[in-house]
Structures are given as structure tokens and as C-alpha cells.
Amino acid sequence: MGKITRVGVDIAKAVFHVHAVDRFGERQWKRKYCRTKWLDAIEDRVPKGTEIAMEACGSSHYWGRELQKRGFKVKIIHAQFVKPYVKSNKNDAIDAEAICDAMSRPNMRFVSVKSSKQQDIQSIHRIRDKLMVQKASKANQIRGMVSEYGLVAPMGINKLREAIPLWLEDAENGLSALFRLLLRDLFDDLRQLQERVDTLDTLIEKEVKNDPVASSLLQLRGIGILCASALSCAIGDAKGYRKGRDFAASIGLTPRQHSTGGKPRLLGISKRGDGYLRKLLVHGARSVIRHAHRHDDNLSKWIEKLCAYKHVNTVTVALANKTARAAWAMVNTNESYDPELIASTQV
């Protein structure tokens, strides 16, 4: 039996398929294990330091950390890059073999294993984002219901929260006693959602103060507490990307390409990867562009020059791209933000 040099693992909730090959690509081990036994089997059969790959999916980062603790090199591959290596019909064993084949490609792109801390921060952002959606949904529900009673809610959730107590106290506005009870319950729901969001905002702010990387990213224009926290979590140690453009591409801020016959054709941005982080960067860029005319630094001049002949949305995405690349450069080189450099050279 040859020495195992690569292992592909198809992970699931309860059943795990393992496919291992030697340095010549010859299969040396193929087996199915339950959740509680597959790590022990890996330790028994696979030499320490061997590369083990799996698809990026639920629990992949957890299993990646567990394998790293046992002395293995872990590579996580996006599912779309594994699919071309699936032979014939699809099943778990064939998926494990496809993962093993995909990891051998010299130019394959891998996902960095997230630490527990990174996943903690990511969870806070995901929960907060969902709460914001629920808050907007609740506010729209209230607006729709009170409109049937001839009441028009002002724009903005804060204005709506101020208006609801006034409606409840006004005995002449046509609201029935039953609907007043319902509206009071809806108002309590809206207030509770806002309190949960405020609690998470406080928690994020505390984490940013304790994170030197996130604190340094606050130097960038258009980066606030939320964006700095999310950026720090996404970039990690910056070693998962070769250059700043790769990081910007990973969050969908670079153009899609559809070129053929030697004729390059660039389309809109790809919108791949983390849409939440991309949204934060774009909103931050909009804020910078809105106030660029008040400043005289290189970045503001660059923005004003682009706005003279490009649509504002194009300039916004270009600035978000530049900010993402600058953030990666700051983390990778461990340097502070240089306002003279960001608009004078490529990052």
C-alpha cells in the first residue's frame, strides 16, 4: 500500500465519506464512517501533515479546526469548483473523490479555515442583519394596517415609533378598541426588536475596541464600526488572498467577464461572495462620495474626477473596491492607513 498524500472528505450530518490517494493519484483508501468515528479513522490511517480537503458548507470550518488540532493541513474548496470533477452520477462517495481530484489542481482556490472568534463575530452580524429585516417587516406591517384606518405613517422607523404612542392616545382618530390592543402589541414587538439590535451594536463596538485589526481599519474613510468588524472577520490574517484584488473579487466587487475571440468584454460586478459585507462597503462609499466636495485630499480629488464622467453608482462601486483592497493591504502589511497612497497608486 502506497503512502497517502491527499484525502478528500465529503461531510454531512451523520455520514462521512473518505477518499485517499497516494502521490501518483492511485486510490489507497475509500470508506464510509459515522460522525463519531471518522476523525479517529483519519488519525489511524493518514500520516500527520497530510492535506485533507472538504467542500465549503455547514460545519466545514468546525471540522477544519478539529483536523488542524490533530496535525493535518486543511483545505476547504467552494462547491462550484468541485462540481466539474464529479464523474457520471452524483453520490457521496463520488463527491469525496471529486474533492480529492479538485484539491490537486495547482491553481485551485481555497477558503481559509475560520477561527472560533471569526465565527462568533460573523454570527453576531448575521443575527443583527436578520433582526433588521424583521424590524423593517414589522414596521411595514404597521404602516399597512393603520392605513386602513386613514392614518398615514411618516417616513423612517424612528418617526413611526414616535407616531404610534400618539395614535394610541388619540381617541378621535377612528381606531377601534380591538385594533388599539393589536397596535400596542405590534409596537411592543417593534421596540423589542430595536432593543435587540442595540444590544448587538454595543457588543460589536466592544469587540472592535478589543480587536487591533478592526480598530486600524476604522482609519479608512467610509468604514464604520459595523464594516470594520465585518472586514476584520472576512480578511482574517490576509494570507488567504494573494493580493487585494483577490479579496475584492471574493466579495463580488470586480467585473464579470464574458470574453471570446480575443475580444474582452467586461460586464457589471459579479456580486459573488459575502453580500452583507459588500453592502456595508457600498453604503460606506456612498457616504464618502456625498461629502467628497468638502475635502481637498487625493481620494476626494479622485472621486470628483470620476464623478465628472461616470455615473455615481459606478463611482460608488469603484470606491468600495478600492476600500476593500486598501483594507487587505493594511492587514497584510500591518501598516496604518496612508491617505496620500490610496488614490495615487494601485492597491
Secondary structure, DSSP 8 states (H G I E B T S, - for coil): -----EEEEE--SSEEEEEEE-TTS-EEEEEEEETTTHHHHHHHHS-TT-EEEEESSTTHHHHHHHHHHTT-EEEEE-HHHHGGG--SS--HHHHHHHHHHHTT-TT---B----HHHHHHHHHHHHHHHHHHHHHHHHHHHHHHHHTTT----SSHHHHHHHHHHHHH-TTS---HHHHHHHHHHHHHHHHHHHHHHHHHHHHHHHHHH-HHHHHHTTSTT--HHHHHHHHHHHTTSTT-SSHHHHHHHTT-SEEE--BTTB--EEEE---S-HHHHHHHHHHHHHHHHTGGG--SHHHHHHHHHHTTS-HHHHHHHHHHHHHHHHHHHHHHT----HHHHTTS--
